[in-house]
Amino acid sequence: MNNMINSPVIVALDNMTLQASLALADQLDPALCRLKVGKELFTRCGPDIVKALHQRNFEVFLDLKFHDIPNTTAQAVLAAAELGVWMVNVHASAGLEAMSLAKQRLLDNNLDTLLIAVTVLTSMDSEVLLQTGITDRLDAQVSRLAQLTKQAGLDGVVCSAQEAKTLKALCGQDFKLVTPGIRLADDNTDDQKRICTPSQALLDGSDYLVIGRSITQAIDPAAKLQTILQSI
Ligand SMILES: O=C(O)c1cc(=O)[nH]c(=O)n1[C@@H]1O[C@H](COP(=O)(O)O)[C@@H](O)[C@H]1O
């Protein structure tokens, strides 16, 4: 495992077969980014994809966003951490008990895998949130779920970089902020609603930038990663 990476970039391997994701990984340098395996790739390939990326010296964020009853959530987090991944996640809306139990299960098994929780997805705006029955302001809901996550003893949250400043002030410097919805000014926004540039996200307190299509759909993904790293 490479624990010397100081790059904040996590490249999301979405919209790809096993072969395509490994071909992309082979173009990237594990000293310059971590990789994120999400629901699509994991459902296609299972733990083999994680093993293949570990063999290439990448640290892996296994993004399966568990959201279930406490025991099921905790056992799923344990199973994910046992794959040796760097970071795993749950939905904060699974609740305090589910998050606390998941964290405790990692500690009981001496696993130091980072455990974070998704607050409000970056593809949502206040209108989409309202459709789910949350009548509070979006930023208030993000803050509420971040505080619940901290109370449960997790390592941090997934949020939009637009909320980073507020959450660092609310939850402290050590509480990790993992921010997707990252785009350079001339990138396509796709289905993301709450977006931010890499440099602004870091200035506002993001610890890690999750970047998918801007890199993976670029003609030269390694060059695009370099452009992003140079911009920060
Ligand atoms: O947990 C995540 O990683 C996540 C949370 C969130 O709120 N928004 C979000 O976009 N993501 C993930 O981050 C990645 C963003 O990809 P791009 O929009 O292509 O950069 C995708 O893999 C999403 O599943």
Residues whose N, C-alpha, C, O or C-beta is under 5 A from the ligand:
A	BS01	LIG	A12 D14 G38 D63 V120 L121 T122 S123 V158 P180 G181 I182 V210 I211 G212 R213 S214
